[in-house]
Amino acid sequence: MATVPWLLDVLRSAGVQVVTEGDWVNRLRPGSFDPIGVLWHHTAATSSASNPHPALNVCINGRPDLTGPLCQALVDYNGVFHLISAGRANHAGASRGSGPIPAGDGNTLLIGWEIDYNGVNQEMTAAQYNASIAATAAVLTRLGKDSSYARGHRETSTTGKIDPSFIDLNVMRAEVAAKMSGGGGTWSSIVDNTTAGRFTASANWGTSAYSTQRYGSDYRFADPVAASDAAWYKFAVPTAGSYRVDVWYAANAGYNSAAPYIVAASSGNQTVNVDQRAGGGAWRSIGTFSLPAGDANRIAVSRWTSGTGLVIADAVRLTRL
């Protein structure tokens, strides 16, 4: 049975902060282990700055119904990788096949990251995401595989797993590919409608927690009007360059058919209309834009649209490419 004790050096060489948990090299489950890819999970535990790795003990020792170790590494709130096992771990179960990963024993085929966030009303932190991108790119390079060999548990599970929540796995693979080619995955920031000092909207925008597709605790809504009354998202863009803009909204048949997202780009304002009746509850890319450096209102959701239905303003994410 193969082991991957090289994980420590590979991750550190990629600039990932790593700690080892006890005798991680020899902590493993019996059975075959010949990994060809990397699988992302979330732990379903609520992490925080004061409690950055609440699921660490469970991932090491297991649960009453599943013997540990439960992953090769846990990724804590701060993006630190905790190495738990260099061998087979009980993280993937049976694989139904996804992309180049065949159907079969997922614990044989895949190295698993358990990213410590709850996945219900908490998404992974930017530190977790960026470290996981870097780690995945480094491991796939070592394995001689491309970014298509990075999968999410919800793509391979035969039992309806939903993890990892709140990320677009196609975007993840694109960022892994960019990282493998020498760029990407270096800076990402999210502004939600509840982010203090980063979101502004007039009193004409109501607040709702109606849809379970919302990002965080609630979202804002307003009737469409032929007037300038945008909800703005402020970002501290670190350097001028190319950035992908992703938006998150709750979708409903009564929401707007052409909600205008305005990007304050280097060349001037650019508008992308999004049908908010479908495709909600996940990050959705509206394009790549050249943005200037600086801390300023950068993305807006406008009420000025010929579309029908309530306009929704929830969350926006920028990622430097």
N, C-alpha and C positions, 0 to 999 in steps of 0.2 A: 504494500500500500504506500502510495506516494505521500509526502508531506511537503509543505511550502515554508520552511524556515527562512527562506529568502525574503518573505514579506517585510520583515523589519527593515532590512537594508533598502529594499526597493521603495518603500513608502518614505523613509527618511531622505533618500536621494531625490525624491519628488517634492521635497519641501513640506511634507505632511508631519505634523507633530504626533509622536507616537509614544505610548507607554506600554510596557508589557505586564500582563497580569499573571504572576506566579510562573509556574512551569508550563507556559503556554505552548511550547514546542511539543511537549508530550501529552498534552491534554487533548484527547480525541475520542471519537466513537469507533468501534470496530466496523470493518467493512471497507469497500473500495473507495478510493478518492483519487480521481484523475481529472482535475478541473480544466475546463476549456473556456469558462466565462465568469462573469461577476454578477451577483444578484443583489438588488437593493431591497431592503425591508424598512418598516418602521416598527418600533417596539410596542406602541400603544400606551407607553408610560408618559407622564407629563414632566418634562425636564425644565430647568430654569437655570439662571445664573447661580443661584444659591444651591441648587441640587442638579448638577449638570449630567449625571448618569444614573438615574433612579433604577434602571433595568439591568445594571451591570451584574449584580449578584445572580439574578435569574439567568442571564445569558451564560454565565460561567457554570452554574450548578444545575440549571434546568428547573422544571416545574414538576408537580406530582404526576402529571400525565405525559411528560416528555423529558427524558434525561439530557443533561448538558454534556458538552457545550452546545449552545444554540446558534453559534455563528463563529466565523473566523475573527471578526472584529466588531466592536461596538463603537459608534461614532457619537461622542457626547455633545452637549449643548454648545460647547466652544469649538467644536470641530476637531477635537483630539481623538485619535484612533487608539482604542484600547485593544491590544492584541490578546485574544483569548485562546485561539487554537491554530496550530499549523497543520492540522489534519482534518479528517472528516468531522462534520458537525451537523446536528439536527436542525437545519434551518429551512430547507427547501421542500422536503417531502417529494412526492411524485411530480415530475414535470410532464405537462401535456404537450410540450413542444412549443417553442416561440422563436421566430426568426431562425437563426442557425443553430439554436439549442434544440437538440432532438427530444422526443418523448423518452422518458426513462427515469432513473433515480437522480433527482435534482441534487441530493447531497453528495453524489459522486461527481456530478458535472460542474458544480458551481461553487465558487468562493462567495461567502455571504457577508454583507455589511448590515448590521442592525443599527439603524439611525434612531437615536433616542428622542422621539417626540410622539405625541399621542395620536396624531392623524385624524382627530375628530374636530377639535376646535383649536388645534395647534399644528402649524406646519414646521418643517425643518428650518433651522436658522440659516442665514446666509453662510455662516462659518461651516456648518455641517454640510451644506450643499457644495460649497467650493472645495472643501477638503475631500469630499466623496468623489467629485469630478476628477481631482488630481490623482487620488489613490486609484480610481478605476482605470484611468488612462495609463498609469504606471504599471499596474498589474497586467492589463491586456497587452501592453508592449512586451512585458516579460514573457507572456504566454504565446506571443506571436500571432495575436488575434486583432481584428479591427473592432471598431466601436459597436458594431451590431451584436457583439457577444456580451454587451451590457444589457441586462434585462431587469424588469421589476417583478416582484413576486406575483403581482396580480396578472402578469402576462403568462407565467408558467404554471400557476397553481391549478390543480384539478378540483379544489374544494371551495372556490369562490373568494379567495383572499383579495383584499382591497389595497394592500400596501405596495409601494409607498404612496400615501395620499398627498394630494395638493401639488404634484409635479407632472409636467408633460414629459413622458418618457422618450418621445421622439426628440424633443428639445434637449433632454439630458444626453442622449446619444450624440446629437450634433455637437454639444459642448465637449463631450469626451473626445470626439474626433478632432475638434479644433485644438484641444489640449495635446493630443498625440502628435499633431503637426506643428506644435510649438507656440500655440496661442490659446486664447479663450479661457473661460472659467475663472477669470482673475478678480472680477468685481461684480457684485450683484446687490441690488437694494430694492426693498419693497416698501411702498407706502399704502396703507389702508385708510379708509375713511375715519378710523379712530386714532390714527397716528398723530400724537400731539405735535402741534406746530408745523405739520407737513400737509395737512388737508384743509382747504377752505371752501365753503359753500354758503350761499345766502340762506335766509330763513325760508325761502321758497322750496328748499329741498327737505323733504321729510325723512324720517328714520324708520327702518323696518327690520325685523328679524323673522319675517314671514317665511322666507324660503330657506330650506336646509342646505341649499347650494351656496349660501353666503360664505364669504371669506371672513373669518373671525366672528364677532358677536352680532354684527348687524351690517346694514348697508343703507345708502341714501337713494331717494327716488324723487322724481319731479315730472310734472306734465310737460309735454313739448310746447314750446312757444316760439314765435318769431321775434326773439329778443336775445341779447347777449347776457346770459346768466349761467356761466360755466362753473363747474366744480373743479378746483385745481389741486394738483398733486405736486408738491415741492421736493426736488431731489438735489443733493449735493454731488454733482457729477465731478469725478476726480480729475479727469483729463479729457481734452477734446478728442473725439474719435467716433467710431461706429458702435452703436448700441442697439440691441434688440429690445423692443417694447412688447411686453406681455400684459394682458388685461385679464382680470377675474371679475365675473359678474354672476349673479343668480339669473337663470333663464326661466321665462314663463310666457305662455301664449299671450298674456296681456301686457308684456313688456315691449320695448320699442323695436320696430322693424329696421331702423337705420339710425342707431345711436352714434352721434359724431364724436370720435376721439380726436382731439387736437394735439399734435406734437409740436412743441416750440423748438424746431430744429435750427441748425446753423444757417440754413438758407431761408428761414422764415417758417411760418406756421404751415403745417401739413395736416390734412384731415383724412381720417379713415372711418368709414361708416361700418358699424357692426350690428348684425341682426341679433338682438338680445332675447329673441323668442326661443332660441336654441343654442346649444353648445356651451351652456353655463356650468358652473361648479368645477372649473379647472382653469389652468392658465392657458390662454389663447394668444398666440403671437399676432400682432397687427403689422409687423414689419420691422425693418432695420433702418435706422436713421443716423445721420451725422449730427452729433450734439456738441455744443460748446461746453467747456469747463465752467464750473461755478454753481453756487447754491441759489436756485431760482425755481419759480413755477415752470414746470417742464411739460407736464401732460395735463389735459383737461378733458372733461366730459361735458359737452354742450347740450343745452335744451333746444337749440335752434335747428330743427329738423323737419322735413316733410313726412317723416315716418310717423306711424301711429303707435300709441301705447306709452306707458311710463318709461322714462329714461332712468337707467340705473347707474350709480357710481359706487363702486365697491373697492377694488384694490388694483394697483398697477405695480409692475416690476420692470426695472431696467437691468440689463446685463451687458457689460462691455464685451465686445467681440475682438 
